[in-house]
Amino acid sequence: MNRPQTFSRRRMLQSSAAGFGSVALSGLLGRETQAGLLAAREPQFPARAKRIIFLFMHGGPSQVDTFDYKPQLEKDHGKPLPFPKPRVQSGATGNLLKSPWKFHQYGESGAWVSDLFPHIAGCVDDMCIVNSMHGSNSRHGAALLELHTGSDTFIRPSMGSWITYGLGTENENLPGFITICPTMTHGGVNAFSSSFLPADYAGTPIGNASIPSDQARIPFIENADGLPPDLQRAELDFVQRMNRQRLREDGSDGDLEARINSFELAFRMQAAAPELQSISGETPETLKAYGLENGPTKNFGRQCLMARRFIERGVRFVQCTHSYKWDQHGDLRNGHSGNAMEVDQPISALLKDLKARGLLDETLVLWGGEFGRTPVAQGDNGRDHNPQGYTMWMAGGGFRGGMTYGKTDEYGYYAVEDKVHLHDLHATMLHQLGLDHTKLTYKFAGRDFRLTDIHGEIVHDILG
């Protein structure tokens, strides 16, 4: 007996040559309509921040060369470290290595910043600099995942996914979580995946670290077949009827539901995203401020400008990645100098632009890498990984501006005063968004999970 040939959904979509970018929408799986999972939701209590921009410095900037001034390190340059190094280290290291850069105090707060960041130094009164960060792992992949997901051991939802799960998005035509030029190494997509959360909360990557930011585009929003919108809508309705019929027949299917949602959002994005991705309407002064006219600053400057444009239109979480450049095991002076030159002006422009537009108070800007670096030398002029004590800073979002919080030891190796673990950082960020980190949970595999797992304390002293 001949059985009728089955015609799978995937085969139909691939062979129909329909619109919506030839239906190459699989890269947008996990999006949702405003009326569904990504609908904007009220916070659990009054929030100080509505959205986050995370400026990720992939590789690990050195705290003792940027924001953590250590005069004793300069005095004892070349001497052995007078106390034990960590039991677990990334590699062999030698004696103390002073910073090649001078530090100065800036602003009314008198915060110390090195000569690496002359532009950011002008914004210190809007920044909360935390010099006592610490994590659990000295390897890039694990440390990067701990920063992004709260776990250096297991695959867990990213913080952007947890935040969109808790709050949804404020624009039904855009994803709630966008990551610009993300790294594909050291955890890769796991740094912006939704893991066991519904796929609707996964981050939408725009380009990747190997693509210049001016070539990075939201994928699959252009209708390659040039069909008119009404015909495209009719084709999409036909596909969606088949999808929903399969859903009724098979019962609950999170992946299929995510596909249904992704098609709807992608259709709407075709109208909203092209204008959003074009910066032709920005003033010449704005483009110059972000460094888009200058070769070294052009790439990260565009990321920062796009981050501002995205959050203006209701995207909840935007990540900009400067990848993968801060891992100076050698040639510290040239490496960090070049890195800082690329990001200093754009970050300063972003902070000033957000403030001028009245957005900084409700936007949390977070800066940092997966760990810091050792105050002792690796080779002749490099520094090894150091999760024991390092610097991250926040601006806006209800954090106290003009504040330097916590301390490392006199050489900058270990956090020793007012220590802040990454779990504490996550708990504090969620608090500013109006979310209780102990109650933002999702049941999976028989237990309730959360971004901070069983850890995390809110650092109230750094909040305004």
C-alpha angles and dihedrals in degrees: 000000000000113000117215112258112258118227110205123212091241092051092047092051093047095048103037096077086216123164131263093091092319084303091288087151099125089103089065096055111143103043125127144193125258089252093056139048094326095051111134110264132196116253118249090250135000109306132213094199131044101184144011136227111194116198102198118198100199114210102035124278117228112253093202090056097046121028108349107079114203114182090175090060089057092049094050098041111152095017124116117265104264095219135045121288118230116290090235115047134172094228145338117299136185137201132335116297119201121218116268089216132074121236127220136180119248140190129004088301093059092224116178117242128167125236088259091082111040093153098045088047088068090062100052094112088065093046134086106207114200110197096175103068117140137175139186107248137055097199121093098232098047094039092049091052092047090054094046101035108016094246130087092184111042136039106260136165114279121248090249089056093048091050095050088045088056100040110016121209132299095218121059091199097058136052117262094229125040128176118195119214094341122193116258093202134072095035097345114192091005087076090067103023126115092224107188094355113097111286089244089080098055119116120259109228118217106201119317139252093282094056123077110244093240088062095045113104137173100267126249100002096121117087101229093190095056094229118167113254095248093055091043089051091051091052091048091050089053092051092046093052088056091047093050092046089054089048091053091049098045099035125220113011117164094192093052092046089051090052091052090050093045093055092052094048093045090053091053092044090061088072099037106038105056093063091042093054093048115088094187090111094058116104121252087243091057094048090049093048092055090048097246090141093056124076101224095045099036098089100048091033091063091048090054093046091049090049089057091048092049096050091046087061096049106269105153102209127021125179126196115193127204097197140222104332114099099076098106106172084154139011091035096170097055095036099051092038092057094043094049092048090057096052108025100081096039093051092048090049091050093052093047093044093051091048094048091051093049092246103111096078091060097034121078112210113197124191129188151086135253091272141336132253137260123266087220122080128259107204113334101316112005139091130224129225116287124186092163096087131352146137136270126162137204132201130190124354094099096301116138111264121217092029131130110195132192131003142239122211120283091279099040100248106115131030104240108163129049091352117204118200121200088252088058091049091052092047091050094047092051090048091056089052090054095256126127105222091210092056101039092093140149125198113232132156091000100308141077114256129196137178092257094040104203095334141071136095125206111245098222095175092072094051123096 
